[in-house]
Amino acid sequence: MGESNSAEAVAIPDFFRDPAVLEDPFSYFAQMRGQCPVAREPHQNSFMVTGYDALTELLNRKGDVFSSCLSVLGPLPPLPFEPEGSDITDQLDSVRDELPWSAHVVCFDGSRHADHRALLTSLLTYKRLKQNEDYLARVADELIDKFIGDGRCNIVPQYGHATTTYAISDLLGIPEADRAVLLEAIGATPSQLDGDAPIKIGADPLIALKPLFDGYLRERIARPTGDLMSELVQARFRDGGEVPFETLSNLARFLFGAGQDTTSHLISMSVRLLGEMPELQQRLREDPGRIATFIEEVLRYDPPVKVAYRLALKDTEVAGVPVPAGSVMTASLVGANRDPAYFEAPDRFDIDRPRLRDHLAFSKGPHGCPGAPLGRMEARIALERLLARTSEFHPAEAHHGREGARHYNFQPTYTFRSLADLHIEFTAK
């Protein structure tokens, strides 16, 4: 039995450490799903949840059974205590403020999470997003203007990252003079594959933005201007209670960071896939109304977030599999989106497939992404303008290789699916 387990451990790559899994996470998740939709991975000892039904069950569970305290970085670094007994709630509460990202709403649980999430959703209204739409189209065209004459560009920094950073900046009401500075300041996503700056795994990885955003918020308190930050400083909790200034600061900075990061990955991945499928690219030029459908299939096929995480607070089970208290659950959004038990031919890209919007790219349940409508809108407009301004584009051979043997570099992060660069060549209209 011991030799069999050892061989199995060697055969299964370390999802959290192996650079090869960065390029092809799909084979890894298929391998784990082949064992069981809820299976222990042998390296960090987390439960890898890769089945669609199992993951839906996990994401819908309450925060008193599964905590989101490790939502961003999962089992690395490990918990600062050794779980004991069938209920570790008190152990977790004693160290919660020490955990990575613990200052931000994504890692909150229960009523605390619900109260802070309600503040965000009250701000991200349909009316406000529509007001942002015209600005986003104008920004997209201005960014394209900067490289359209070159016949080539690096989509990741020049378009995907820039478009979403300017969009969330406009929504928040950040002065135009500061937007280019923030574009550079936000930096890359966290990683543990090669180690990372301590600040990125601290309680508040966005602390460097705090002086700037605190200044914005104090200006809005003194002189509201009608933007989202002006609404934020006037917001109240659901029970009418006043929101502390530090909470306002955390929410504003989290909105800025989350509002540009994953959507920029989505835009870049969408351009990559279209660059490899010239017939579909042309189809969308002829019928721009299908761009929104195309984005849904990108979200299913290769989404910007590979995994989220939960911590079992009590002895429980998922899909009939016993889960002891203290277990880290690696919730594979990618694995569930490629589950053949739910999606027919899941490895085929097909914008005409049934149940297209059933994907779990934006998670589900209490922690489903509140910014999903904004992300969809930003990606749609960015693609509409790029397709409208070009007659064709394709990955640059000098950077990514020839068709059939292309290679792409990804940021060394196991949580996110983030292209490090995407060089394209195009013919301008």
N, C-alpha and C positions, 0 to 999 in steps of 0.2 A: 504493500500500500504506500509506504514512504517513497519508494523509487518511482512509482506512478505519479505521485503528487509532484515530485521534483521535476520529472520530465515535462509535466503539464506546465509548471511554472516557467521553465525555459522556453516552451513553445509559445507562450502568450507574451507579447511585448508589454513593456511598462508604458501604459498610456500617458503617464505623467512625466516620463523621462526620455522616452525613445524618440529621437528626431524623425525617424521614418514614419511614425504615426501622424506627424504633422501633415505630411503630404497626402497620406491615404488613411484617414480615420475610419473610412467606410468598411474596409476589410476587417479592421480591428473590431468594430461594433458587430459586424456580421459573425465573426468568430465567437464573441462573447454571447451573442443571442443564440447561436447554435448550441451552446451549453445549456442555457436557461435564460429566459427573459429577465430574471433577477439572479445574478451570479456574482460570487466573490471574485475579484481580480487579485492575483497572488502577490502583487508588489507593494501596494499601499493598503491592502486588505479592506478596500471599500466595496460596497455592493454596486455593481454596474447594472443599471436598469435600462434595458435596451428594447423591450417590447412595448408596442403602442398601448395596449390595454393596461399593462403593469405601470407604465409611466403616468398614464392618465390617472390611475388610482393614487399613485404617490403624490402627484402635484395637487390633487384635490383634498388631500388629508389636512387636518387641522394642525395649527401651530403648537398645540399642547402635546402632540405626539411626534411630529417632525418639525424641527426648528430650521429656519433659513439663516441661522447665524454664520454658516460657512458658505453662503450662497455664491460668492465670487471665486474663491480660491480652493475650496474643497479640503482635501486631507493634507495639503502642504501650505504652510507649516502645520505640524500635528497639534492636536489639542494640548493645552498647557496643564492637563491633569489626566490621570488614569481613570477612565470610567469605572464606577463601582455600583453594583446592584442593578435592580430592574427599573430604576427611575433616576436619571442623572440631572433632573431639572435644577435642583439646588446647586449641584456642582457647577453646572454651566452658568447659572446666574452670578456666582461668585467671581467669575473671570470674564464674563461677557464683554466688558469694556476693553479687554486686552486683545480681542480677536481682530483679525484684518477686516477693514471696512465697517467695523462695528458702529461708527458714528453715522452711518447712512442707512436710509430707509430700506434698501434692498436686503439688509440683514436683520431687520426687525421682525418680531413675531406678534401674534395675537392682536389685542386691542391697540397696542402701541403702533403696530404696523398699519392696522386699518385706519386709525386716526390720521397718520401722516400720509398715507396713500390717498385718503379722501381730499386732503389739501391739494395734492398734485392733480387729481382728476377734475377738481373744480376749476382748475386753471386751464387745463388743456381741452377747451371746449371746441366744438365744431366751428363756431363762428370765428374764434381766434385763429384756428388753423387755416380757414379760408382766407382770412385777412393776410396771412403770411404767404399765401400761394403766389400772388403776383410778384412779390419781392423775390421769392425763390426762383421763379422763371427768369427774372431780370438778372439775378446773380449768376445763374447757370450760363446765360448768354455772355455775360461779361467775362467769366472765366474761360469759356470757349474762345472768345475773341483773342485771348492772350496766346493761345497755341494753334489756332486754326490755320494760320499762315505757314506753320512749320511742317504740317503733314504728319506730325508725330507728337506724342506726349506720354508722360507717366501718369496714368489715370489716378493712382492712389493719392499722391499728395496734391496734384494739380487740379483734380476735379472731385473725386469722392470725398476726401477729407475736407477740402476747402468749401465745397458746396454745403455740407452739413454743418460745419462750424459757423459759417456765415448765417445759415438759416436759423439755428438755435440762438445765435447772438441777436438776430433781429427780433425773434419772438420774445426773448427776455428783455430787450430794450438796452442792450450793451451799446455804448456809443460807437459810431462807425470808426472813429479814430483808434479804438482799442481792438477792433476785430482782427486785424492782421497780426497783432502782437499775440492775441490769444490763440490764433491758428498755430503758432509755433510753440506756445507754452503748454498746450494740453498734453503733448508727448504721446508715446506709444503705450499700448495696452500692457498690463502686468504679465510677468512670466516667471516661472520657476525652473525652466529647463536649463538655463545657464546661470541661475542666480539672478537677483534683482536688487535694485536699490532698496534699502530698508523702508523708506517712506512708502513705497508702493504696496508693502504688505503690513503697513501700520493701521491703526484704528481709523485714520483719516488721510488716505492717499491724496486727497485734493487740497491739502492744507496750504500748499503754495499759492493757491488762488484766493485764499481767504481775505487778505488785506484788500485786494481789488474789489471783490464782491461785497465785502462789508461796507466799503465806501459807496458802492452803487445803492445798497439797501438803505443806508442812512440818508442818502439824497432823496430816495423815494418816500421815506417817512416824512421828511421835511417838505418835499414838493412832488406829489404824485404826478406821473406823466401819462398814465393810461396804459402802460405796457404791462407785461406779465409780472415783472418784479414789483410794480406798483400795486397790483392786485395781491401779490404774495404778502407784502408787509401789512396789508389790511385784512388778511384772512384770519379766520378764527377756527378753532377745533369744532367738531360736530356738536359738542356740548356748550359751545359759546365761549370756551376758555381762550385766553390770550396765548398766542404762540411766542415762546421765548425767542430772543434775537438769535441766539446760537442755532436754534432749530431752523430759523429762516435762512441763515447763512449756509447751513448744511444742505437744505433743500435746493437753494438757488445753485450752489456749486454742483450738486448731484444732477440737477436738470441739465446744466451745461455739459457736464462730462458724458452722461448717458445719452443726451439728446443728439450728440454728433458721432459718438464712437461706433456703435454697432451699425448704424445706418450707412456710414461711410464704407464699412466692410460690405454691406449689401449692394451698394452701388458698384463698387469695384468688381465684386464677384459677378454681378449681372452683366457688366461690360465684357468680362472674360468669357462668359458662356456665350454671349451673342457673337463675340469675335470668332468663336470656334464653330458657330452654326450660321453661316452666311444666308442660308435659305430662310431661317427663322428671323434673322435680322431684317431681311427684305420684307418678309411678311408683316412685321411690326411697323415698318415704314409705311406700307400701304394701308395698314389698319391700326393706327395708334391706339384705338380703343381697347386693343388686346394687350397693351403694355401692362396694365394692372394685373391681368391674368398671368402674364409671364412672370411678374414679380412674385406671385403666390407660388409658382412652381420653383422658382429660385429658392424661396424660403423653405420649401419642403426638401429640395434636392441637395442644396449646399448652403445652409443658413449661417449667419454671422456668429451665432452662439452654439458651440458644440454641446456643452454640458452645463447644467446647474447642479447645485448640491443641497442636500438636506442632512440633518443630524437627527438620528433616532433618539428621542428623549426617554422613551419607555420601551420595554420589550413589546414587540408587535409583530406584524407580518405584512408582506406585500405580495400580492398574487399567490398567496398560499405559502410563501417562503418565510420561515422564521427569521426575524431581524432583532438581534439583541440591542438593548439600550447602549448608546455610545457608538453605534455603527454609522459610518459616513456613507450616504447614498449618493452615487454619481448618476445623476439623472440625464441620460443621453437623449437629447432632443434630436440629434442626427440619427441615432440608432432607431428611435421610434418612427422617425419620418421615412426610414428605409425598411420598415418592417413588412415583409411580404404577406404576413397574415392580415394586414390591413390595407396596404396599397398594392395594387396589381403591378407587376414588373417595376418595382420601386427604383431600380438602378437606371431606368430609362427616363430621360427628360421629355415630358409630354404636357404641353399647356392645355391639352384637350381632355386630360384624364378626369374621371369623376372624383368627387369629394376633394377637390383641389384645396379648399380652404380648411380642411381638417388637420393640416400640419400643426406641429407643436413648436414652431420656431419662436413664437413669442411666449412660450410656456403656457400655463393654464392655471385655473383656480385662483386662490387669493393673491398669488404673486405673478399672475399674468401681466405682461408688460403694459403699463398705462400709456406708454408713448407709441404703441403700435400704429394708430392712425396717422400720427405725425411721420413715422418712419416710412410707411407706405407712400404717403404723399410726396415726401422728399425724393424717394427713389424713383417714383413715377415721373416726376417733373424733370429730374436729372436725365433720365433715359429719353424722355420725349424730346428734349432740346438737343441732346447729342445725336440722336437719330435724324432729327430734322436738319441739322447743320452738316451732316455727312451723307455721302452716298454709299459708303462702305467703310468698315474698319476691321482690322485683324491684329492678332498679337505680333509684335515685332520679332522677326526671326533672329536678329542679332542678340536679343536678350532672352528669348524663351524657346528658341529652337524651331525646327520645321514642323509642319503639320504631321501629326502622327507620332511625334517624339518631343512634344513640348514639355517644358519644365517651368515651374513657378516657385518662387520663394515665399514662405509664410513666416509671419512673426512667431517667435518661439514661445507661444502661449498655448497651453493645453485647454483652456476654457473657451477661447474665441477662435474663430476661423477667419484669419486676418491676413490677406495678401500683403507682403512687404513692399511689393512694387508690381506694376502692370503696365508695361510699355506697349503702346499700340501705334500702328501706322494707319493712316486713313486718307480718303479722298474727300475733300471738302466740296460742299455744294456751292 
